Amino acid sequence: MKKHIDTLYSGAVFHTLCTEGETFSYMGETGGNISYLSNERPDAGEYKREIKLDGLHVYPSFTDAHLHLLNSIVLAASGFDACEIRDGGVKPNTISGVGVRIREYCNSRGADDMIVANNYIASAIAEKRLPTREELDEWADGRRTVIYSIDGHSSSLSTSMLKALGIDPQGHTGVLTGADHEFWQGRVRDVIGASIGVSDIARGVADFTNQCAQFGITRVCAMEGNGDSPKDRLTNLLATIARRMDVDVYLYPQYMELEKARPLWKKSRRPRIGGCGDWEVDGAVGSHSAVFYSPYIDTGETAEYYYSQDEMDEAVARADAEGCQISVHAIGEAAIDRILESFEKLGSKELHRIEHFEFPTDEAVEKLIDHGNIAITVQPGFAWIDKRYLKSYESYLPPEIAARQVPLKRIFDAGVALCATSDSPIQSLDPFVQILGMVDFSVPGQSLSNYEALRCYTANPARVLGQDNEFGVLAVGKEASFFATETDLISVDADAISGVHAVHTFIRGKKLGGKKGTVPEFLRMMLRRPQKI
């Protein structure tokens, strides 16, 4: 009998996610695709080898549909978190406590090393503000230093960092927010990139890959680039690296200038544009730069749009005419209305995307559903954390707006392509934080079932990428990309989801993970045949 199965996986419960209850006892892989699914063991002569999964639960691998790969790699290689959520609260929770943490980190680095910190939680800090440049100068002994807020939409820079960007520090607090923050980020990344070497990148790529294996992720949508960087060499370098990584990368250039994206499209499976960067209609709540019709309750002020309606209309029309899938960041209700109007005027058959869609009006939700061809990505894990620890929504927004977050269940049931994402490094790459946020959502009656939440990391991203015939569920003929865990994710209670990890992750039948982060390992990876991104 001819052996038509390369590898037989047995001893597990294989959850296909085609339906909530469909499971099998055996799965076969041939040439990277699933070739067998059954409750009956095939004859010994039908398979070449067997891997026993010892009572684990198997699911199609996850796709993180919105993250920032370069920043995730750099942070993994040479950065740290300014604040952490532990012991039931945010630590540290004072400006002086953050100063101690930065001093300790600096003591572990070289005198000329740049300091990059993420996850600064201003709403949980007693002083309710970012550090000034003078404070950073003191803590970091004059090093070039940048601290990012937890939402990634405001930052604090030291004097030497301001000078490196060509910003006169005289009279400048060092704090950037709103458009001032967004449109300096390309040059900030250029400065950071110039300070890291091959060994840093090797460690960062390995750490990112190992995290993906730990969390069952085999695909990521990377939102990369900023228009304020003239040549943006880092994004071009990232594209070269991404084409050879163990995980599949789908690149979305964040340039409003399409000519700048064309060289990257030549390396891509199809033209894509947007994400954040130049394609942001507004900022974020924690930085008071998300655009609402009502003022923030703590400042009495409203934020400004980054683009007029005419500018937004023209940008999406130009990109759609190029055959691009467009991805646009919008968080506040007014910003969401602006991009929805642009997409409505467009009348395109392309499945475009709105990133975050965090505080829509009821009318905006109806427009989204009626349009029928707009996908959205959400980070409900952030809302889950904010409600318990950060308190930014209740501190900054009128109660009626804070209570009107994106209605997940209503949107999912309407058939919208709803994807949950990490927005890494804004949040941990951990998908189970987002799944917890979906099944224990802040809005009454809008939580998803475990099965529905899993589909937001599997089948729905496959649909958004136009590859639902290739992956997203376990089925014969589709990719043998899956992860195995000890947890029955379909039936487990919400409080047991946090902390789940993959025991094994496979991409097209090959084990993912186990990277050491050495330079020789990285150089061997770079010698691979490049694939489309």
WOPE-V504416 format. One record per helix or strand. SS is the DSSP state (a for helix, b for strand). FROM is the first residue (numbers start at 1). TO is the last residue. If there is no record, write none. Layout:
# WOPE-V504416
ss={SS,SS}
from={FROM,FROM}
to={TO,TO}
This chain:
# WOPE-V504416
ss={b,b,b,b,b,a,b,b,b,a,b,b,b,a,b,a,a,b,b,a,b,a,a,a,b,a,b,a,b,a,b,a,b,a,b,a,b,a,a,a,a,b,a,a,a,b,b,a,b,b,a}
from={5,13,23,26,33,44,47,57,62,69,79,84,89,95,115,122,133,145,154,159,175,178,185,198,217,233,248,258,272,277,280,309,325,333,352,362,374,380,392,399,408,418,431,450,459,479,482,494,504,510,519}
to={10,15,24,30,38,46,52,60,67,78,81,86,91,107,120,124,139,149,157,165,177,182,194,214,224,242,253,265,274,279,280,321,330,346,356,371,378,390,396,402,413,420,439,455,464,479,485,496,507,511,526}
